[in-house]
Amino acid sequence: MRMVLTARIPTPTGNELIQNGELSKILESAYAALRPEAAYFTLGDGERTAFFYFDMRESSQMPTLLESFFLDLNAKVSLQPVMNADELRTGLSELMSGT
């Protein structure tokens, strides 16, 4: 299932990780584990924020995919399913046909 993982990195943690050169390494490791179809980086509520859009096959993947965000980044993490436009069209079509 396509998911979006949102990770908000507290400013003090992010500052420390940038200064010691670890932030890019941690994010590259997360990118390799998630293999996202897209990743975006911005600010959210004044904190460094990352959005990763990826496919999660089973909920049992959550610990291996998410723990580094908690442990390494001290991040606030959210995870939710998302659809692209084609999936929305299919879902709405199925809704209208009653299947």
C-alpha positions as CSV (number, residue, x, y, z in Angstrom):
1,M,0.0,0.0,0.0
2,R,1.3,3.5,-0.8
3,M,2.1,5.4,2.3
4,V,3.3,8.8,3.2
5,L,5.8,9.0,6.1
6,T,6.1,12.5,7.6
7,A,9.1,13.1,9.9
8,R,9.6,16.3,11.8
9,I,13.1,16.7,13.2
10,P,13.4,19.0,16.2
11,T,15.7,22.0,15.6
12,P,18.3,21.2,18.3
13,T,18.6,17.6,17.0
14,G,18.8,18.7,13.4
15,N,21.4,21.3,14.2
16,E,23.6,18.9,16.1
17,L,23.3,16.3,13.3
18,I,24.3,18.9,10.6
19,Q,27.2,20.1,12.6
20,N,28.6,16.6,13.1
21,G,27.9,15.5,9.5
22,E,25.4,12.8,10.4
23,L,22.1,14.2,9.1
24,S,22.8,13.4,5.4
25,K,24.0,9.9,6.3
26,I,20.9,9.2,8.3
27,L,18.6,10.5,5.6
28,E,20.4,8.5,2.9
29,S,20.0,5.3,5.0
30,A,16.3,6.0,5.4
31,Y,16.0,6.6,1.7
32,A,17.7,3.3,0.9
33,A,15.4,1.4,3.3
34,L,12.2,3.0,2.1
35,R,13.0,3.2,-1.6
36,P,10.4,6.0,-2.0
37,E,8.8,6.9,-5.3
38,A,9.2,10.5,-4.1
39,A,10.8,12.4,-1.2
40,Y,10.4,16.0,-0.3
41,F,12.0,18.2,2.3
42,T,10.6,21.4,3.8
43,L,9.7,23.2,7.0
44,G,6.7,22.1,9.1
45,D,5.8,24.2,12.1
46,G,9.3,25.6,12.1
47,E,11.0,22.2,12.1
48,R,12.9,20.4,9.3
49,T,10.3,18.1,7.8
50,A,10.6,15.2,5.4
51,F,7.9,13.5,3.4
52,F,8.6,10.0,1.9
53,Y,6.0,8.4,-0.4
54,F,6.7,4.7,-0.5
55,D,5.1,1.2,-0.8
56,M,4.6,-0.7,2.5
57,R,3.8,-4.3,1.9
58,E,3.0,-5.3,5.5
59,S,2.4,-3.4,8.7
60,S,5.1,-5.6,10.2
61,Q,7.6,-3.4,8.3
62,M,6.9,-0.5,10.6
63,P,9.6,-1.1,13.2
64,T,12.4,-1.6,10.7
65,L,11.3,1.4,8.6
66,L,10.4,3.9,11.3
67,E,12.6,3.3,14.4
68,S,15.6,5.1,12.9
69,F,13.5,8.3,12.6
70,F,12.7,8.0,16.4
71,L,16.2,6.8,17.5
72,D,18.5,8.7,15.2
73,L,16.5,11.9,14.5
74,N,14.3,12.2,17.6
75,A,11.6,12.9,15.0
76,K,7.8,13.2,15.4
77,V,6.6,10.6,12.9
78,S,3.3,10.0,11.2
79,L,2.4,7.4,8.7
80,Q,-0.8,7.2,6.6
81,P,-2.1,5.6,3.4
82,V,-2.4,7.8,0.3
83,M,-3.6,7.4,-3.3
84,N,-2.5,8.8,-6.6
85,A,-5.0,10.3,-9.1
86,D,-5.4,6.9,-10.9
87,E,-6.1,5.1,-7.7
88,L,-8.7,7.7,-6.7
89,R,-10.4,7.4,-10.1
90,T,-10.6,3.6,-9.6
91,G,-11.9,3.9,-6.1
92,L,-14.6,6.4,-7.1
93,S,-15.6,4.2,-10.1
94,E,-15.9,1.2,-7.8
95,L,-17.9,3.3,-5.3
96,M,-20.3,4.4,-8.0
97,S,-20.7,0.8,-9.4
98,G,-21.3,-0.6,-6.0
99,T,-18.5,-3.1,-6.1
